[in-house]
Amino acid sequence: MLRPSPSDLLEGVADALADTVVGELERGAVRNQVLAAIGIVRRCAAATEVHGPVLYEDVLDITESLEAMAAADPAIVQDQAAFDAVQAQSHEVMGRAYPSVTELSALLLELRGTLGAVAVEIEHGGSAQSEALVALFARILEREGRLGLSPW
């Protein structure tokens, strides 16, 4: 475990900027930019604590959902070799005790590409898996909401 944690380190940077730099700057564009940067750093610090677990949940959920949808309707997979390769990669990474955030991020990009291809086939083919797809997207959005990075 890192000490200080990445979120503690980012909070420390934001505090240091707020305590030492902001007071030295005159009101205006530069001061406003530093204040905005402090806000961004604080939001990143908060997200750091949940980012890894959210990535892990996304990868696991997408992997399992793709497998279930493809098993129920094999026609939604147009490139079986590519589909199988991404699924195998996912099982390999998720089979490790502690996959890194970097590994999870790269895998999530691959899985989302596969998911996009499957979603197109579900839509065009009128597959009964459309409800499962919508439910998966809802779960993904819920997890992304937990990151708290949206400015809205």
TIRO-2110 file (N, C-alpha, C; in Angstrom, 1 decimal):
// TIRO-2110
0.8, -1.2, 0.0, N, 1, A
0.0, 0.0, 0.0, CA, 1, A
0.9, 1.2, 0.0, C, 1, A
0.5, 2.2, -0.8, N, 2, A
1.3, 3.4, -0.9, CA, 2, A
1.0, 4.4, 0.3, C, 2, A
2.0, 5.0, 0.8, N, 3, A
1.8, 6.0, 1.8, CA, 3, A
2.6, 7.2, 1.5, C, 3, A
2.1, 8.3, 1.3, N, 4, A
0.7, 8.6, 1.3, CA, 4, A
0.0, 7.9, 0.1, C, 4, A
-1.3, 7.7, 0.3, N, 5, A
-2.1, 7.1, -0.8, CA, 5, A
-2.2, 8.2, -1.9, C, 5, A
-2.5, 7.7, -3.2, N, 6, A
-2.6, 8.7, -4.3, CA, 6, A
-3.6, 9.8, -4.0, C, 6, A
-4.7, 9.4, -3.3, N, 7, A
-5.7, 10.5, -3.0, CA, 7, A
-5.1, 11.5, -2.0, C, 7, A
-4.4, 10.9, -1.0, N, 8, A
-3.8, 11.8, 0.0, CA, 8, A
-2.8, 12.7, -0.6, C, 8, A
-2.0, 12.2, -1.5, N, 9, A
-1.0, 13.0, -2.2, CA, 9, A
-1.6, 14.1, -3.0, C, 9, A
-2.7, 13.8, -3.8, N, 10, A
-3.4, 14.8, -4.5, CA, 10, A
-4.0, 15.9, -3.7, C, 10, A
-4.6, 15.4, -2.6, N, 11, A
-5.2, 16.4, -1.6, CA, 11, A
-4.1, 17.3, -1.1, C, 11, A
-2.9, 16.8, -0.8, N, 12, A
-1.8, 17.6, -0.3, CA, 12, A
-1.4, 18.6, -1.3, C, 12, A
-1.3, 18.2, -2.6, N, 13, A
-1.0, 19.1, -3.6, CA, 13, A
-2.0, 20.3, -3.7, C, 13, A
-3.3, 19.9, -3.7, N, 14, A
-4.3, 20.9, -3.7, CA, 14, A
-4.2, 21.9, -2.5, C, 14, A
-4.0, 21.3, -1.3, N, 15, A
-3.9, 22.2, -0.1, CA, 15, A
-2.7, 23.1, -0.2, C, 15, A
-1.5, 22.5, -0.7, N, 16, A
-0.3, 23.4, -0.9, CA, 16, A
-0.6, 24.5, -1.8, C, 16, A
-1.2, 24.2, -2.9, N, 17, A
-1.5, 25.3, -3.9, CA, 17, A
-2.4, 26.3, -3.3, C, 17, A
-3.4, 25.9, -2.6, N, 18, A
-4.4, 26.8, -2.0, CA, 18, A
-3.7, 27.7, -0.9, C, 18, A
-2.9, 27.0, -0.1, N, 19, A
-2.2, 27.7, 1.0, CA, 19, A
-1.1, 28.6, 0.6, C, 19, A
-0.4, 28.3, -0.4, N, 20, A
0.9, 29.0, -0.8, CA, 20, A
0.8, 29.9, -2.0, C, 20, A
0.1, 29.3, -3.0, N, 21, A
0.2, 30.0, -4.3, CA, 21, A
-1.0, 31.0, -4.5, C, 21, A
-2.2, 30.6, -4.2, N, 22, A
-3.4, 31.4, -4.4, CA, 22, A
-3.2, 32.8, -3.7, C, 22, A
-2.8, 32.8, -2.5, N, 23, A
-2.6, 34.1, -1.8, CA, 23, A
-1.7, 35.0, -2.4, C, 23, A
-0.7, 34.6, -3.2, N, 24, A
0.3, 35.4, -3.8, CA, 24, A
-0.2, 36.0, -5.2, C, 24, A
-1.3, 35.5, -5.7, N, 25, A
-1.8, 35.9, -7.0, CA, 25, A
-2.8, 37.0, -6.9, C, 25, A
-2.7, 37.9, -7.8, N, 26, A
-3.7, 39.0, -7.9, CA, 26, A
-5.0, 38.4, -8.5, C, 26, A
-6.1, 39.0, -8.2, N, 27, A
-7.3, 38.6, -8.8, CA, 27, A
-7.2, 38.7, -10.3, C, 27, A
-7.8, 37.7, -11.0, N, 28, A
-7.7, 37.8, -12.4, CA, 28, A
-7.6, 36.4, -13.0, C, 28, A
-7.3, 36.3, -14.3, N, 29, A
-7.3, 35.1, -15.0, CA, 29, A
-6.4, 34.0, -14.5, C, 29, A
-5.2, 34.4, -14.1, N, 30, A
-4.2, 33.4, -13.6, CA, 30, A
-4.7, 32.8, -12.3, C, 30, A
-5.1, 33.7, -11.4, N, 31, A
-5.6, 33.2, -10.1, CA, 31, A
-6.8, 32.2, -10.3, C, 31, A
-7.7, 32.6, -11.2, N, 32, A
-8.9, 31.8, -11.5, CA, 32, A
-8.5, 30.4, -12.1, C, 32, A
-7.5, 30.4, -12.9, N, 33, A
-7.0, 29.2, -13.5, CA, 33, A
-6.4, 28.3, -12.4, C, 33, A
-5.6, 28.9, -11.5, N, 34, A
-5.1, 28.1, -10.4, CA, 34, A
-6.2, 27.5, -9.5, C, 34, A
-7.2, 28.3, -9.2, N, 35, A
-8.3, 27.9, -8.4, CA, 35, A
-9.1, 26.7, -9.1, C, 35, A
-9.2, 26.9, -10.4, N, 36, A
-9.9, 25.8, -11.2, CA, 36, A
-9.0, 24.5, -11.1, C, 36, A
-7.7, 24.7, -11.2, N, 37, A
-6.8, 23.5, -11.2, CA, 37, A
-6.9, 22.8, -9.8, C, 37, A
-7.0, 23.6, -8.8, N, 38, A
-7.1, 23.1, -7.4, CA, 38, A
-8.4, 22.2, -7.3, C, 38, A
-9.5, 22.8, -7.9, N, 39, A
-10.8, 22.0, -7.9, CA, 39, A
-10.6, 20.7, -8.6, C, 39, A
-10.0, 20.7, -9.8, N, 40, A
-9.8, 19.5, -10.6, CA, 40, A
-8.9, 18.5, -9.8, C, 40, A
-7.9, 19.0, -9.2, N, 41, A
-7.0, 18.1, -8.4, CA, 41, A
-7.8, 17.4, -7.3, C, 41, A
-8.6, 18.2, -6.6, N, 42, A
-9.5, 17.7, -5.5, CA, 42, A
-10.5, 16.6, -6.0, C, 42, A
-11.1, 16.9, -7.2, N, 43, A
-12.0, 15.9, -7.7, CA, 43, A
-11.3, 14.6, -8.1, C, 43, A
-10.1, 14.8, -8.7, N, 44, A
-9.3, 13.6, -9.0, CA, 44, A
-8.9, 12.8, -7.7, C, 44, A
-8.6, 13.5, -6.7, N, 45, A
-8.3, 12.9, -5.4, CA, 45, A
-9.4, 12.0, -4.9, C, 45, A
-10.6, 12.6, -5.0, N, 46, A
-11.8, 11.9, -4.5, CA, 46, A
-12.1, 10.6, -5.4, C, 46, A
-11.9, 10.8, -6.7, N, 47, A
-12.1, 9.7, -7.7, CA, 47, A
-11.1, 8.6, -7.5, C, 47, A
-9.9, 8.9, -7.1, N, 48, A
-8.8, 7.9, -7.0, CA, 48, A
-9.2, 6.8, -6.1, C, 48, A
-9.9, 7.1, -5.1, N, 49, A
-10.3, 6.0, -4.1, CA, 49, A
-11.3, 5.0, -4.7, C, 49, A
-12.1, 5.4, -5.6, N, 50, A
-13.1, 4.5, -6.2, CA, 50, A
-12.8, 4.0, -7.6, C, 50, A
-11.9, 4.7, -8.2, N, 51, A
-11.6, 4.4, -9.6, CA, 51, A
-11.2, 2.9, -9.9, C, 51, A
-10.3, 2.4, -9.1, N, 52, A
-9.9, 1.0, -9.3, CA, 52, A
-11.0, 0.0, -9.1, C, 52, A
-11.8, 0.1, -8.0, N, 53, A
-12.9, -0.8, -7.8, CA, 53, A
-14.0, -0.7, -8.9, C, 53, A
-14.2, 0.5, -9.4, N, 54, A
-15.2, 0.7, -10.4, CA, 54, A
-14.7, 0.1, -11.7, C, 54, A
-13.4, 0.2, -12.0, N, 55, A
-12.9, -0.5, -13.2, CA, 55, A
-13.0, -2.0, -13.1, C, 55, A
-12.7, -2.5, -11.9, N, 56, A
-12.8, -3.9, -11.7, CA, 56, A
-14.3, -4.4, -11.9, C, 56, A
-15.2, -3.7, -11.3, N, 57, A
-16.6, -4.1, -11.5, CA, 57, A
-17.1, -4.0, -12.9, C, 57, A
-16.6, -2.9, -13.7, N, 58, A
-17.0, -2.8, -15.1, CA, 58, A
-16.5, -4.0, -15.9, C, 58, A
-15.2, -4.3, -15.7, N, 59, A
-14.6, -5.4, -16.5, CA, 59, A
-15.3, -6.7, -16.2, C, 59, A
-15.6, -7.0, -14.9, N, 60, A
-16.2, -8.2, -14.6, CA, 60, A
-17.7, -8.2, -15.1, C, 60, A
-18.4, -7.2, -15.0, N, 61, A
-19.8, -7.1, -15.4, CA, 61, A
-19.9, -7.2, -16.9, C, 61, A
-19.0, -6.5, -17.7, N, 62, A
-19.1, -6.6, -19.1, CA, 62, A
-18.7, -7.9, -19.6, C, 62, A
-17.6, -8.5, -19.0, N, 63, A
-17.2, -9.9, -19.4, CA, 63, A
-18.3, -10.9, -19.2, C, 63, A
-18.9, -10.9, -18.0, N, 64, A
-20.0, -11.8, -17.7, CA, 64, A
-21.2, -11.6, -18.6, C, 64, A
-21.6, -10.3, -18.8, N, 65, A
-22.8, -10.0, -19.6, CA, 65, A
-22.6, -10.4, -21.1, C, 65, A
-21.4, -10.1, -21.6, N, 66, A
-21.1, -10.5, -23.0, CA, 66, A
-21.2, -12.0, -23.2, C, 66, A
-20.7, -12.7, -22.2, N, 67, A
-20.7, -14.2, -22.3, CA, 67, A
-22.2, -14.7, -22.2, C, 67, A
-23.0, -14.1, -21.3, N, 68, A
-24.4, -14.5, -21.2, CA, 68, A
-25.2, -14.2, -22.5, C, 68, A
-25.0, -13.0, -23.0, N, 69, A
-25.7, -12.5, -24.2, CA, 69, A
-25.3, -13.4, -25.4, C, 69, A
-24.0, -13.7, -25.5, N, 70, A
-23.6, -14.5, -26.7, CA, 70, A
-24.1, -15.9, -26.5, C, 70, A
-24.1, -16.5, -25.3, N, 71, A
-24.6, -17.8, -25.1, CA, 71, A
-26.1, -17.9, -25.5, C, 71, A
-26.8, -16.8, -25.1, N, 72, A
-28.3, -16.8, -25.4, CA, 72, A
-28.6, -16.6, -26.9, C, 72, A
-27.7, -15.8, -27.6, N, 73, A
-28.0, -15.5, -29.0, CA, 73, A
-26.6, -15.4, -29.7, C, 73, A
-26.1, -16.5, -30.1, N, 74, A
-24.7, -16.5, -30.8, CA, 74, A
-24.6, -15.6, -32.0, C, 74, A
-25.8, -15.3, -32.6, N, 75, A
-25.7, -14.5, -33.9, CA, 75, A
-25.3, -13.1, -33.6, C, 75, A
-25.2, -12.6, -32.3, N, 76, A
-24.8, -11.3, -32.1, CA, 76, A
-23.3, -11.1, -32.1, C, 76, A
-22.6, -12.2, -32.2, N, 77, A
-21.1, -12.1, -32.3, CA, 77, A
-20.7, -12.4, -33.8, C, 77, A
-20.2, -11.3, -34.4, N, 78, A
-19.9, -11.4, -35.8, CA, 78, A
-18.4, -11.9, -36.0, C, 78, A
-17.5, -11.6, -35.1, N, 79, A
-16.1, -12.0, -35.2, CA, 79, A
-15.8, -12.9, -34.0, C, 79, A
-16.1, -14.1, -34.1, N, 80, A
-16.0, -15.1, -32.9, CA, 80, A
-14.5, -15.1, -32.4, C, 80, A
-13.6, -15.1, -33.3, N, 81, A
-12.1, -15.2, -32.9, CA, 81, A
-11.8, -14.0, -32.0, C, 81, A
-12.2, -12.8, -32.5, N, 82, A
-11.9, -11.5, -31.7, CA, 82, A
-12.6, -11.5, -30.4, C, 82, A
-13.9, -12.0, -30.4, N, 83, A
-14.7, -12.1, -29.2, CA, 83, A
-14.0, -13.0, -28.2, C, 83, A
-13.6, -14.2, -28.7, N, 84, A
-13.0, -15.2, -27.8, CA, 84, A
-11.7, -14.6, -27.2, C, 84, A
-10.9, -13.9, -28.1, N, 85, A
-9.6, -13.4, -27.6, CA, 85, A
-9.8, -12.4, -26.5, C, 85, A
-10.8, -11.5, -26.6, N, 86, A
-11.0, -10.5, -25.6, CA, 86, A
-11.5, -11.2, -24.3, C, 86, A
-12.4, -12.1, -24.5, N, 87, A
-12.9, -12.9, -23.3, CA, 87, A
-11.8, -13.6, -22.6, C, 87, A
-10.9, -14.2, -23.4, N, 88, A
-9.7, -14.9, -22.7, CA, 88, A
-8.8, -14.0, -22.0, C, 88, A
-8.6, -12.8, -22.6, N, 89, A
-7.7, -11.8, -22.0, CA, 89, A
-8.4, -11.3, -20.7, C, 89, A
-9.7, -11.2, -20.7, N, 90, A
-10.4, -10.7, -19.5, CA, 90, A
-10.3, -11.7, -18.4, C, 90, A
-10.5, -13.0, -18.8, N, 91, A
-10.4, -14.1, -17.7, CA, 91, A
-9.0, -14.1, -17.2, C, 91, A
-8.0, -13.9, -18.0, N, 92, A
-6.6, -13.9, -17.6, CA, 92, A
-6.3, -12.8, -16.6, C, 92, A
-6.7, -11.6, -16.9, N, 93, A
-6.5, -10.4, -16.0, CA, 93, A
-7.3, -10.6, -14.8, C, 93, A
-8.5, -10.9, -14.9, N, 94, A
-9.4, -11.0, -13.7, CA, 94, A
-9.0, -12.2, -12.8, C, 94, A
-8.3, -13.2, -13.3, N, 95, A
-7.9, -14.3, -12.6, CA, 95, A
-6.7, -14.0, -11.6, C, 95, A
-6.1, -12.8, -11.8, N, 96, A
-4.9, -12.4, -11.0, CA, 96, A
-5.5, -11.9, -9.7, C, 96, A
-4.7, -12.0, -8.7, N, 97, A
-5.1, -11.5, -7.3, CA, 97, A
-5.3, -10.0, -7.3, C, 97, A
-4.4, -9.2, -7.9, N, 98, A
-4.6, -7.8, -7.9, CA, 98, A
-4.2, -7.2, -9.3, C, 98, A
-5.2, -7.2, -10.2, N, 99, A
-4.9, -6.6, -11.5, CA, 99, A
-4.7, -5.1, -11.3, C, 99, A
-3.7, -4.5, -12.0, N, 100, A
-3.4, -3.1, -11.9, CA, 100, A
-4.5, -2.2, -12.6, C, 100, A
-4.6, -1.0, -12.2, N, 101, A
-5.5, 0.0, -12.8, CA, 101, A
-5.2, 0.1, -14.3, C, 101, A
-3.9, 0.1, -14.7, N, 102, A
-3.5, 0.1, -16.1, CA, 102, A
-4.0, -1.1, -16.8, C, 102, A
-3.8, -2.3, -16.3, N, 103, A
-4.4, -3.5, -17.0, CA, 103, A
-5.9, -3.4, -17.1, C, 103, A
-6.5, -3.0, -16.0, N, 104, A
-8.0, -2.9, -16.1, CA, 104, A
-8.5, -1.9, -17.1, C, 104, A
-7.8, -0.7, -17.2, N, 105, A
-8.2, 0.3, -18.1, CA, 105, A
-8.0, -0.2, -19.6, C, 105, A
-6.9, -0.8, -19.8, N, 106, A
-6.6, -1.3, -21.2, CA, 106, A
-7.7, -2.4, -21.6, C, 106, A
-7.9, -3.3, -20.6, N, 107, A
-8.9, -4.3, -20.9, CA, 107, A
-10.3, -3.7, -21.1, C, 107, A
-10.6, -2.8, -20.3, N, 108, A
-12.0, -2.1, -20.4, CA, 108, A
-12.2, -1.5, -21.8, C, 108, A
-11.1, -0.9, -22.4, N, 109, A
-11.2, -0.4, -23.7, CA, 109, A
-11.5, -1.5, -24.7, C, 109, A
-10.8, -2.6, -24.6, N, 110, A
-11.0, -3.7, -25.5, CA, 110, A
-12.4, -4.3, -25.3, C, 110, A
-12.9, -4.4, -24.1, N, 111, A
-14.2, -4.9, -23.8, CA, 111, A
-15.3, -4.0, -24.4, C, 111, A
-15.1, -2.7, -24.2, N, 112, A
-16.1, -1.8, -24.7, CA, 112, A
-16.1, -1.8, -26.2, C, 112, A
-15.0, -2.0, -26.9, N, 113, A
-15.0, -2.2, -28.4, CA, 113, A
-15.8, -3.4, -28.8, C, 113, A
-15.6, -4.5, -28.1, N, 114, A
-16.4, -5.7, -28.3, CA, 114, A
-17.9, -5.5, -28.0, C, 114, A
-18.1, -4.8, -26.9, N, 115, A
-19.5, -4.5, -26.5, CA, 115, A
-20.2, -3.6, -27.6, C, 115, A
-19.5, -2.7, -28.1, N, 116, A
-20.0, -1.8, -29.2, CA, 116, A
-20.4, -2.7, -30.4, C, 116, A
-19.6, -3.6, -30.8, N, 117, A
-19.9, -4.4, -32.0, CA, 117, A
-21.1, -5.3, -31.7, C, 117, A
-21.1, -5.9, -30.5, N, 118, A
-22.3, -6.7, -30.1, CA, 118, A
-23.6, -5.9, -30.1, C, 118, A
-23.5, -4.7, -29.5, N, 119, A
-24.6, -3.8, -29.5, CA, 119, A
-25.2, -3.5, -30.8, C, 119, A
-24.3, -3.3, -31.8, N, 120, A
-24.8, -3.0, -33.2, CA, 120, A
-25.5, -4.2, -33.7, C, 120, A
-25.0, -5.4, -33.5, N, 121, A
-25.6, -6.6, -34.0, CA, 121, A
-27.0, -6.9, -33.3, C, 121, A
-27.0, -6.6, -32.0, N, 122, A
-28.3, -6.7, -31.2, CA, 122, A
-29.3, -5.7, -31.8, C, 122, A
-28.9, -4.5, -32.1, N, 123, A
-29.9, -3.5, -32.6, CA, 123, A
-30.3, -3.9, -34.0, C, 123, A
-29.4, -4.2, -34.9, N, 124, A
-29.7, -4.5, -36.3, CA, 124, A
-30.4, -5.8, -36.4, C, 124, A
-30.1, -6.8, -35.6, N, 125, A
-30.7, -8.1, -35.7, CA, 125, A
-32.0, -8.3, -35.0, C, 125, A
-32.4, -7.2, -34.2, N, 126, A
-33.6, -7.3, -33.4, CA, 126, A
-33.5, -8.4, -32.3, C, 126, A
-32.3, -8.6, -31.8, N, 127, A
-32.1, -9.7, -30.8, CA, 127, A
-32.9, -9.4, -29.5, C, 127, A
-33.3, -10.5, -28.9, N, 128, A
-34.0, -10.5, -27.6, CA, 128, A
-33.0, -10.0, -26.5, C, 128, A
-31.7, -9.9, -26.8, N, 129, A
-30.7, -9.5, -25.8, CA, 129, A
-30.7, -8.0, -25.6, C, 129, A
-31.6, -7.3, -26.3, N, 130, A
-31.6, -5.8, -26.1, CA, 130, A
-31.9, -5.4, -24.7, C, 130, A
-32.7, -6.1, -24.0, N, 131, A
-33.0, -5.8, -22.6, CA, 131, A
-31.8, -6.0, -21.7, C, 131, A
-31.1, -7.1, -22.0, N, 132, A
-29.9, -7.3, -21.2, CA, 132, A
-28.8, -6.2, -21.5, C, 132, A
-28.7, -5.8, -22.7, N, 133, A
-27.8, -4.7, -23.1, CA, 133, A
-28.1, -3.4, -22.4, C, 133, A
-29.4, -3.0, -22.4, N, 134, A
-29.8, -1.8, -21.8, CA, 134, A
-29.6, -1.9, -20.3, C, 134, A
-29.8, -3.0, -19.7, N, 135, A
-29.5, -3.2, -18.2, CA, 135, A
-28.0, -3.0, -18.0, C, 135, A
-27.2, -3.6, -18.8, N, 136, A
-25.8, -3.5, -18.7, CA, 136, A
-25.3, -2.0, -18.8, C, 136, A
-25.8, -1.3, -19.8, N, 137, A
-25.5, 0.1, -19.9, CA, 137, A
-25.9, 0.9, -18.7, C, 137, A
-27.1, 0.6, -18.1, N, 138, A
-27.5, 1.3, -16.9, CA, 138, A
-26.6, 1.0, -15.8, C, 138, A
-26.1, -0.2, -15.6, N, 139, A
-25.1, -0.5, -14.5, CA, 139, A
-23.8, 0.2, -14.7, C, 139, A
-23.4, 0.3, -16.0, N, 140, A
-22.1, 1.0, -16.3, CA, 140, A
-22.3, 2.5, -15.9, C, 140, A
-23.4, 3.1, -16.3, N, 141, A
-23.6, 4.5, -16.0, CA, 141, A
-23.7, 4.8, -14.5, C, 141, A
-24.3, 3.8, -13.8, N, 142, A
-24.4, 4.0, -12.3, CA, 142, A
-23.0, 3.9, -11.7, C, 142, A
-22.2, 3.1, -12.2, N, 143, A
-20.8, 3.0, -11.6, CA, 143, A
-20.0, 4.2, -12.0, C, 143, A
-20.2, 4.7, -13.2, N, 144, A
-19.5, 6.0, -13.6, CA, 144, A
-19.9, 7.1, -12.7, C, 144, A
-21.2, 7.1, -12.4, N, 145, A
-21.7, 8.2, -11.5, CA, 145, A
-21.1, 8.2, -10.1, C, 145, A
-20.6, 7.0, -9.6, N, 146, A
-20.0, 6.9, -8.4, CA, 146, A
-18.6, 7.6, -8.3, C, 146, A
-18.0, 7.8, -9.5, N, 147, A
-16.8, 8.5, -9.6, CA, 147, A
-16.9, 9.9, -9.2, C, 147, A
-18.1, 10.5, -9.4, N, 148, A
-18.3, 11.9, -9.0, CA, 148, A
-17.5, 12.9, -9.8, C, 148, A
-17.2, 12.6, -11.1, N, 149, A
-16.4, 13.5, -11.9, CA, 149, A
-17.3, 14.4, -12.8, C, 149, A
-18.5, 14.1, -12.9, N, 150, A
-19.4, 14.9, -13.7, CA, 150, A
-19.5, 16.4, -13.1, C, 150, A
-19.4, 17.4, -14.0, N, 151, A
-19.6, 18.7, -13.5, CA, 151, A
-21.0, 19.1, -13.3, C, 151, A
-21.9, 18.2, -13.8, N, 152, A
-23.4, 18.5, -13.7, CA, 152, A
-24.0, 17.8, -12.5, C, 152, A
END
